[in-house]
Amino acid sequence: MITTNETITIREKISTVLELLNDINFIHVHKSFAVSKKHIKSIEGNRIFISEHTIPIGKTYKVNVNQLLK
């Protein structure tokens, strides 16, 4: 998990972590990544840009990301 202040390593499934967080604000975008919707700068092709980080969008999760754009 990357926050504005630090990087935290979590050895839980993302689905478990999303249940603990406010699931409404986060979206699962790849088998290894979930992102906060409010921090997304842009989406280009199969990549999400947040600050200086580039997050891949998995094929399985592309539908979820496309719904954000509507």
N, CA, C and O atoms as a DFTB+ gen file, in Angstrom:
280 C
 N C O
     1  1       0.855      -1.156       0.000
     2  2       0.000       0.000       0.000
     3  2       0.906       1.226       0.000
     4  3       1.850       1.312       0.785
     5  1       0.612       2.160      -0.878
     6  2       1.377       3.400      -0.929
     7  2       0.462       4.522      -0.465
     8  3      -0.628       4.711      -1.005
     9  1       0.909       5.261       0.532
    10  2       0.166       6.418       1.021
    11  2       0.956       7.672       0.661
    12  3       2.013       7.586       0.036
    13  1       0.455       8.809       1.048
    14  2       1.182      10.047       0.759
    15  2       2.457      10.159       1.571
    16  3       3.355      10.923       1.216
    17  1       2.548       9.394       2.676
    18  2       3.707       9.491       3.558
    19  2       4.648       8.291       3.545
    20  3       5.832       8.424       3.857
    21  1       4.122       7.116       3.184
    22  2       4.940       5.913       3.293
    23  2       4.413       4.779       2.425
    24  3       3.302       4.847       1.899
    25  1       5.225       3.738       2.284
    26  2       4.825       2.499       1.622
    27  2       4.680       1.428       2.687
    28  3       5.579       1.227       3.504
    29  1       3.539       0.736       2.676
    30  2       3.245      -0.285       3.674
    31  2       3.035      -1.609       2.941
    32  3       2.247      -1.680       1.997
    33  1       3.736      -2.654       3.373
    34  2       3.573      -3.972       2.781
    35  2       2.495      -4.729       3.549
    36  3       2.549      -4.846       4.774
    37  1       1.513      -5.240       2.805
    38  2       0.406      -5.985       3.402
    39  2       0.368      -7.364       2.766
    40  3       0.425      -7.487       1.542
    41  1       0.275      -8.382       3.572
    42  2       0.262      -9.748       3.072
    43  2      -1.138     -10.361       3.107
    44  3      -1.287     -11.565       3.317
    45  1      -2.127      -9.557       2.907
    46  2      -3.514     -10.011       2.843
    47  2      -4.000      -9.918       1.403
    48  3      -3.388      -9.243       0.575
    49  1      -5.101     -10.599       1.111
    50  2      -5.710     -10.457      -0.205
    51  2      -6.283      -9.050      -0.320
    52  3      -6.751      -8.474       0.663
    53  1      -6.241      -8.512      -1.519
    54  2      -6.768      -7.158      -1.728
    55  2      -8.247      -7.107      -1.349
    56  3      -8.699      -6.123      -0.764
    57  1      -8.994      -8.140      -1.670
    58  2     -10.415      -8.143      -1.324
    59  2     -10.630      -8.016       0.183
    60  3     -11.584      -7.371       0.617
    61  1      -9.764      -8.617       0.976
    62  2      -9.847      -8.514       2.435
    63  2      -9.555      -7.090       2.897
    64  3     -10.239      -6.557       3.771
    65  1      -8.539      -6.485       2.304
    66  2      -8.178      -5.110       2.656
    67  2      -9.296      -4.152       2.255
    68  3      -9.622      -3.231       3.005
    69  1      -9.886      -4.362       1.073
    70  2     -10.970      -3.490       0.618
    71  2     -12.186      -3.581       1.525
    72  3     -12.913      -2.601       1.688
    73  1     -12.412      -4.749       2.116
    74  2     -13.512      -4.885       3.073
    75  2     -13.260      -4.043       4.330
    76  3     -14.196      -3.507       4.922
    77  1     -11.991      -3.933       4.730
    78  2     -11.648      -3.150       5.915
    79  2     -11.702      -1.644       5.641
    80  3     -12.032      -0.852       6.523
    81  1     -11.375      -1.268       4.405
    82  2     -11.413       0.138       4.017
    83  2     -12.820       0.495       3.581
    84  3     -13.687      -0.373       3.481
    85  1     -13.043       1.766       3.322
    86  2     -14.322       2.192       2.774
    87  2     -14.346       1.792       1.302
    88  3     -13.824       2.514       0.452
    89  1     -14.938       0.666       1.005
    90  2     -14.927       0.079      -0.335
    91  2     -15.471       1.019      -1.404
    92  3     -15.111       0.874      -2.572
    93  1     -16.311       1.962      -1.052
    94  2     -16.901       2.882      -2.017
    95  2     -15.839       3.780      -2.646
    96  3     -15.975       4.164      -3.808
    97  1     -14.805       4.115      -1.921
    98  2     -13.784       5.031      -2.414
    99  2     -12.659       4.358      -3.188
   100  3     -11.842       5.042      -3.805
   101  1     -12.604       3.032      -3.166
   102  2     -11.521       2.310      -3.816
   103  2     -12.059       1.431      -4.936
   104  3     -13.210       0.996      -4.905
   105  1     -11.214       1.180      -5.920
   106  2     -11.580       0.294      -7.017
   107  2     -10.435      -0.674      -7.267
   108  3      -9.269      -0.281      -7.313
   109  1     -10.782      -1.939      -7.427
   110  2      -9.820      -2.998      -7.702
   111  2      -9.522      -2.943      -9.202
   112  3     -10.426      -3.150     -10.010
   113  1      -8.276      -2.669      -9.588
   114  2      -7.945      -2.448     -10.996
   115  2      -6.995      -3.486     -11.589
   116  3      -6.750      -3.496     -12.795
   117  1      -6.465      -4.352     -10.737
   118  2      -5.496      -5.356     -11.170
   119  2      -5.426      -6.377     -10.046
   120  3      -5.779      -6.060      -8.910
   121  1      -4.980      -7.597     -10.335
   122  2      -4.933      -8.596      -9.262
   123  2      -4.055      -8.159      -8.099
   124  3      -4.218      -8.651      -6.982
   125  1      -3.129      -7.245      -8.348
   126  2      -2.221      -6.780      -7.296
   127  2      -2.447      -5.334      -6.877
   128  3      -1.716      -4.824      -6.028
   129  1      -3.448      -4.659      -7.455
   130  2      -3.624      -3.234      -7.183
   131  2      -5.084      -2.844      -6.997
   132  3      -5.970      -3.303      -7.718
   133  1      -5.305      -1.988      -6.016
   134  2      -6.564      -1.269      -5.845
   135  2      -6.164       0.188      -5.655
   136  3      -5.120       0.475      -5.069
   137  1      -6.983       1.105      -6.145
   138  2      -6.630       2.524      -6.047
   139  2      -7.791       3.327      -5.472
   140  3      -8.953       2.934      -5.569
   141  1      -7.448       4.445      -4.880
   142  2      -8.447       5.388      -4.401
   143  2      -8.928       6.196      -5.602
   144  3      -8.124       6.791      -6.320
   145  1     -10.227       6.214      -5.815
   146  2     -10.792       6.917      -6.975
   147  2     -10.431       8.403      -6.977
   148  3     -10.187       8.985      -8.034
   149  1     -10.399       9.007      -5.802
   150  2     -10.182      10.450      -5.738
   151  2      -8.747      10.866      -6.074
   152  3      -8.494      12.046      -6.316
   153  1      -7.809       9.923      -6.092
   154  2      -6.423      10.256      -6.381
   155  2      -6.010       9.977      -7.830
   156  3      -4.865      10.226      -8.207
   157  1      -6.937       9.462      -8.640
   158  2      -6.621       9.166     -10.035
   159  2      -6.466      10.482     -10.795
   160  3      -7.386      11.297     -10.842
   161  1      -5.279      10.677     -11.391
   162  2      -5.042      11.871     -12.205
   163  2      -5.578      11.675     -13.607
   164  3      -6.267      12.542     -14.146
   165  1      -5.256      10.514     -14.206
   166  2      -5.734      10.221     -15.554
   167  2      -5.702       8.729     -15.818
   168  3      -5.033       7.965     -15.122
   169  1      -6.444       8.335     -16.845
   170  2      -6.481       6.950     -17.292
   171  2      -6.186       6.973     -18.781
   172  3      -6.873       7.646     -19.550
   173  1      -5.162       6.235     -19.180
   174  2      -4.783       6.162     -20.590
   175  2      -4.572       4.707     -20.958
   176  3      -3.667       4.055     -20.437
   177  1      -5.396       4.198     -21.846
   178  2      -5.274       2.806     -22.265
   179  2      -5.439       1.866     -21.086
   180  3      -6.486       1.855     -20.437
   181  1      -4.430       1.090     -20.809
   182  2      -4.474       0.129     -19.709
   183  2      -3.633       0.568     -18.522
   184  3      -3.070      -0.259     -17.805
   185  1      -3.551       1.900     -18.321
   186  2      -2.758       2.431     -17.209
   187  2      -3.518       3.539     -16.495
   188  3      -4.242       4.323     -17.109
   189  1      -3.333       3.582     -15.184
   190  2      -3.882       4.651     -14.350
   191  2      -2.704       5.430     -13.793
   192  3      -1.716       4.843     -13.353
   193  1      -2.810       6.748     -13.814
   194  2      -1.750       7.599     -13.300
   195  2      -2.217       8.256     -12.008
   196  3      -3.238       8.943     -11.971
   197  1      -1.442       8.026     -10.947
   198  2      -1.689       8.624      -9.638
   199  2      -0.370       9.209      -9.187
   200  3       0.601       8.484      -8.973
   201  1      -0.336      10.524      -9.044
   202  2       0.889      11.208      -8.676
   203  2       1.984      10.785      -9.644
   204  3       1.800      10.908     -10.855
   205  1       3.119      10.289      -9.151
   206  2       4.193       9.854     -10.050
   207  2       4.147       8.353     -10.310
   208  3       5.067       7.803     -10.916
   209  1       3.089       7.685      -9.860
   210  2       2.958       6.243     -10.020
   211  2       2.092       5.885     -11.217
   212  3       1.103       6.559     -11.505
   213  1       2.473       4.820     -11.911
   214  2       1.685       4.274     -13.007
   215  2       1.206       2.894     -12.579
   216  3       2.011       2.027     -12.237
   217  1      -0.112       2.695     -12.600
   218  2      -0.719       1.450     -12.150
   219  2      -1.317       0.746     -13.365
   220  3      -2.073       1.362     -14.116
   221  1      -0.997      -0.533     -13.575
   222  2      -1.593      -1.259     -14.701
   223  2      -3.054      -1.599     -14.423
   224  3      -3.458      -1.771     -13.273
   225  1      -3.832      -1.692     -15.491
   226  2      -5.224      -2.134     -15.384
   227  2      -5.287      -3.542     -15.959
   228  3      -4.946      -3.758     -17.122
   229  1      -5.720      -4.492     -15.154
   230  2      -5.845      -5.874     -15.610
   231  2      -7.048      -6.049     -16.525
   232  3      -8.038      -5.328     -16.398
   233  1      -6.967      -6.991     -17.437
   234  2      -8.063      -7.243     -18.391
   235  2      -9.378      -7.528     -17.666
   236  3     -10.434      -7.058     -18.089
   237  1      -9.317      -8.288     -16.589
   238  2     -10.511      -8.652     -15.824
   239  2     -11.173      -7.425     -15.197
   240  3     -12.389      -7.409     -15.005
   241  1     -10.393      -6.414     -14.882
   242  2     -10.889      -5.252     -14.145
   243  2     -11.187      -4.052     -15.039
   244  3     -11.660      -3.023     -14.556
   245  1     -10.917      -4.171     -16.321
   246  2     -11.093      -3.053     -17.260
   247  2     -12.542      -2.552     -17.263
   248  3     -12.771      -1.347     -17.372
   249  1     -13.520      -3.452     -17.146
   250  2     -14.931      -3.065     -17.129
   251  2     -15.211      -2.129     -15.954
   252  3     -15.919      -1.135     -16.110
   253  1     -14.655      -2.444     -14.771
   254  2     -14.845      -1.592     -13.587
   255  2     -14.290      -0.190     -13.823
   256  3     -14.906       0.805     -13.439
   257  1     -13.116      -0.122     -14.460
   258  2     -12.486       1.164     -14.725
   259  2     -13.294       1.943     -15.757
   260  3     -13.459       3.156     -15.622
   261  1     -13.798       1.266     -16.783
   262  2     -14.599       1.938     -17.809
   263  2     -15.859       2.547     -17.213
   264  3     -16.321       3.586     -17.685
   265  1     -16.419       1.924     -16.190
   266  2     -17.607       2.482     -15.527
   267  2     -17.284       3.787     -14.816
   268  3     -18.161       4.639     -14.670
   269  1     -16.053       3.960     -14.373
   270  2     -15.637       5.224     -13.756
   271  2     -15.699       6.366     -14.749
   272  3     -15.985       7.504     -14.379
   273  1     -15.431       6.062     -16.012
   274  2     -15.375       7.096     -17.033
   275  2     -16.750       7.565     -17.481
   276  3     -16.861       8.595     -18.145
   277  1     -17.791       6.834     -17.134
   278  2     -19.146       7.208     -17.558
   279  2     -19.722       8.290     -16.699
   280  3     -20.853       8.719     -16.922
